[in-house]
Structures are given as C-alpha cells and as structure tokens.
C-alpha cells in the first residue's frame, strides 16, 4: 500500500494548522494541513511495517499514523497537542471523533517541560541570529511568544486554546519587526516566569492517562482487523491456518 493511499483512504482526522489555526493569518499565509491515519492492522503483520508518518500528497500536508501520533502526544509534544486542539477541523470519522474526545487525557503538567524546553532551544537560535545579523527572524519570534503564552494559559486553566484571540495585533506587530528586540526578550522572560509559577499550581494531572489512550489504540487496531478485506492475502492466510489447526 502506497503512503498516499494511507492518507487518502485511511485518514481518521484532518485539520488546518499554522497561522490560520492560530488566528494569525495574513493575505500571504499558507494553509498547513495536518492529519492522522489509521493504517490497516494487517499491514503490521508483514515484515515491512507501514510508515509512521507521510508527507503529502498535497502541498503543506503532513500526517501521522495513529500510534505514532499518540506516542508523541503522550510525550506532550507541542505540535501534536496543538494539532488535537485546532479550531479548524476538516474531517473526523468515528475513530477521529473518539480521538478528539480523548484530548484531555493527553494533557498533564509535563507540558511545562516540553513546551519550555522547545522554547529555550528556539530562543537560543534567535539570540545567535541577533548576534550575527542584528535582529531575529521576526516571524519566529512571534510564534515563540504565541507558544509560550499558550503553554502558560494551559498550565493555569487546564485547557489548551491555540487561537491567540485579542493578542493578534500585538503578535503581528512583533512579526513586522515593530517591537524592539529587547522588549520582545523581556516579554518572553516574563511569560516564561509566569508559566513556571502556573506549573506549581496547575489543575493538570502530573502525567497523562496512558492506559486510557492505550485502550483506545487497541480498540482501533482490533476494529481495523475485523474490517479487513476478506480477500487480503495476509488475513486469508491467518484464517486458513486457524481453520487447519482447529480441524
């Protein structure tokens, strides 16, 4: 089965991400599409396993296989968690809707470590760019501020909201380079400190609900196996072998 076929025929969830989901789109913004596909269970019975992710087939499109997506979400990967909370959902089947219903099970205080660790690495890159070129990449600075603010608010409230709302204009001013870099640095430092304080009193649990997610994944795999094409050579081989043993 070709990778593009997995995306075309087995997607369970698809959404728009990037600036359009964040409420920061402008006339020249791309449309970034992200999705989750459930590879048919019989494909895992072969030596060559299905891919964990697929780029394309459309431009600006990227999809993860369900198990890989869940693994990353359980690790509080910022990009994955935000994908689950996009306000621009384009498609969800029954399994996709169940995945969305489990969004809260992935959230925990671990987001403080993962979001801030990512933010620190990005900030170091910006500081190096400032030293070499006199200014940061302003678009990156805007998105880092957005991410830090999102993490702080998540730790405070227990809810992940990725649309920036009324912060849109102040963030776009950063993107346009209208805010001096020292002010942006101060802004980042303040939000980081607020996130650290919020982590100590956060309503989020200490760890995600791994068992609940694993149960969901097992049920999805089982349902996929039961729905497999009866003429699939792998499935038919298993059925025939069982029949011979029982006989």
C-alpha positions in Angstrom: 0.0 0.0 0.0 1.4 3.3 -1.1 1.8 6.1 1.6 -0.5 8.4 -0.3 -3.1 5.7 -0.3 -2.9 5.5 3.5 -3.6 9.3 3.7 -6.3 9.2 1.1 -8.3 6.2 2.2 -7.5 5.8 5.9 -7.4 9.3 7.4 -9.4 9.5 10.7 -8.7 13.1 11.5 -7.7 16.1 9.5 -7.3 19.8 10.4 -5.7 23.1 9.4 -2.8 24.3 11.5 -0.3 27.1 11.4 -1.2 30.8 11.3 -4.8 30.1 10.1 -5.5 28.0 13.2 -3.6 30.4 15.5 -5.7 33.4 14.3 -2.5 35.0 12.9 -3.1 34.5 9.1 -2.5 37.3 6.7 -3.1 37.5 2.9 0.2 35.6 2.2 -0.3 32.8 4.7 -0.1 29.2 3.6 -2.7 26.6 4.5 -0.9 24.0 6.6 -2.9 20.7 6.8 -2.2 18.0 9.4 -3.9 14.7 9.8 -3.9 11.2 11.4 -4.4 8.0 9.6 -5.1 4.5 10.9 -3.0 2.0 8.9 -5.0 -1.2 8.4 -4.0 -3.7 11.1 -3.0 -6.5 8.6 -0.1 -4.3 7.4 1.6 -4.7 10.8 1.7 -8.5 10.3 4.2 -8.1 7.5 8.0 -7.6 7.9 7.7 -4.2 6.2 5.6 -2.0 8.5 3.5 0.9 7.4 5.1 4.4 7.7 4.9 6.3 11.0 4.2 9.5 9.0 3.5 10.6 5.5 4.4 14.0 3.9 1.8 15.0 1.3 0.3 14.1 -1.1 -0.9 17.7 -1.2 1.3 20.7 -0.6 1.8 21.7 3.0 0.2 18.4 4.1 1.6 16.1 6.8 0.0 13.1 8.5 1.0 10.7 11.3 -0.1 7.1 11.8 -2.3 6.9 14.9 0.1 5.0 17.1 3.0 7.5 16.4 0.6 10.4 16.9 -0.5 9.1 20.3 3.1 8.4 21.4 4.1 11.9 20.6 1.0 13.4 22.3 1.7 11.3 25.4 5.2 12.9 25.5 3.5 16.4 25.4 4.9 17.2 22.0 3.8 20.8 21.4 3.0 20.4 17.7 1.0 17.3 18.3 -1.0 18.6 21.2 -1.9 21.8 19.3 -3.0 19.6 16.3 -5.5 18.0 18.6 -6.9 21.4 19.5 -7.1 23.0 16.1 -10.3 25.1 15.8 -10.3 24.2 12.1 -11.2 20.6 11.8 -11.8 19.5 8.2 -12.6 15.8 8.8 -13.1 13.3 11.5 -14.7 9.8 11.3 -15.9 7.8 14.3 -12.4 6.9 15.4 -11.2 10.5 14.8 -14.0 11.8 16.9 -13.1 9.4 19.7 -9.5 10.7 19.5 -10.7 14.2 19.8 -12.9 13.2 22.8 -9.7 12.0 24.5 -7.8 15.3 24.1 -7.8 15.9 27.8 -6.3 12.5 28.6 -3.0 13.6 26.8 -2.7 16.8 28.9 -0.5 16.9 32.0 2.0 19.1 33.8 4.6 17.6 31.5 3.7 20.3 29.1 5.8 22.7 31.1 8.9 20.7 30.5 8.3 20.1 26.8 7.0 23.5 25.8 9.6 25.4 27.7 12.5 23.1 26.6 11.4 23.7 23.0 11.1 27.4 23.6 14.6 27.6 25.2 16.1 25.9 22.2 14.3 28.3 19.8 15.3 31.3 21.9 19.0 30.4 21.8 18.8 30.2 18.0 17.2 33.6 17.9 19.8 35.1 20.1 22.5 33.7 17.9 20.8 35.2 14.8 20.6 38.6 16.6 24.4 38.4 17.3 25.1 37.5 13.7 22.6 39.7 11.8 21.5 42.3 14.3 17.8 41.1 14.5 15.9 37.9 15.0 13.7 36.3 12.4 10.7 38.2 13.5 8.1 35.6 12.4 9.9 33.0 14.6 9.9 35.4 17.5 6.1 35.9 17.1 5.4 32.2 17.1 7.6 31.6 20.1 5.7 34.2 22.0 2.5 32.6 21.0 3.7 29.2 22.1 4.9 30.4 25.5 1.6 32.2 26.1 -0.4 29.2 25.1 1.6 27.0 27.5 1.2 29.4 30.3 -2.5 29.6 29.9 -2.8 25.8 29.6 -1.0 25.4 32.9 -3.2 28.0 34.5 -6.5 26.7 33.3 -6.1 23.1 32.2 -7.4 24.0 28.7 -5.3 24.3 25.6 -6.5 27.2 23.3 -4.4 27.9 20.3 -6.2 30.8 18.7 -4.5 33.9 20.0 -7.7 35.9 20.2 -7.2 39.6 21.2 -3.4 39.1 21.2 -3.4 39.0 17.4 -2.4 42.6 16.7 0.4 42.7 19.3 1.9 39.5 18.0 1.6 40.6 14.4 3.5 43.8 15.4 6.3 41.5 16.5 6.2 39.7 13.2 6.5 43.0 11.3 9.6 44.0 13.4 7.8 46.9 15.0 8.7 45.8 18.6 12.3 46.3 19.6 14.2 43.0 20.3 14.9 44.0 24.0 11.2 44.4 24.5 10.5 41.0 22.9 13.1 39.4 25.2 11.5 41.0 28.2 8.1 39.8 27.1 9.4 36.2 26.6 11.1 36.2 30.0 8.0 37.4 31.8 5.8 34.7 30.2 8.3 32.0 30.9 8.3 33.1 34.6 4.5 33.1 34.7 4.4 29.6 33.2 6.8 28.3 35.8 4.6 29.8 38.6 1.5 28.3 36.9 3.1 24.9 36.7 3.3 24.8 40.5 -0.4 25.3 41.0 -1.7 23.8 37.7 -5.0 21.9 37.7 -3.5 19.5 35.2 -2.5 16.0 36.5 1.1 15.1 36.9 1.1 12.6 34.0 -1.2 11.8 31.0 -3.7 9.0 31.1 -1.6 6.4 29.3 -3.9 3.5 30.0 -6.9 5.2 28.6 -5.1 6.1 25.4 -3.6 2.6 25.0 -7.1 1.1 25.4 -8.4 3.4 22.6 -5.5 2.4 20.3 -6.0 -1.3 21.0 -9.7 -1.0 20.2 -8.9 0.9 17.0 -6.5 -1.8 15.9 -8.9 -4.6 16.7 -11.8 -2.9 14.8 -9.5 -2.4 11.8 -8.5 -6.1 11.8 -12.2 -7.2 11.9 -13.0 -4.9 9.0 -10.1 -6.1 6.8 -10.9 -7.2 3.3 -11.6 -11.0 3.5 -9.6 -11.4 0.3 -6.5 -9.8 1.7 -3.8 -12.5 1.4 -2.4 -11.9 4.9 -5.8 -12.1 6.6 -6.9 -15.1 4.5 -3.7 -16.9 5.4 -4.3 -16.4 9.1 -7.9 -17.5 8.8 -6.9 -20.6 6.8 -4.2 -21.5 9.3 -6.5 -21.3 12.2 -9.0 -23.5 10.3 -6.4 -26.2 9.7 -5.4 -26.2 13.4 -8.9 -26.4 14.6 -9.6 -29.2 12.1 
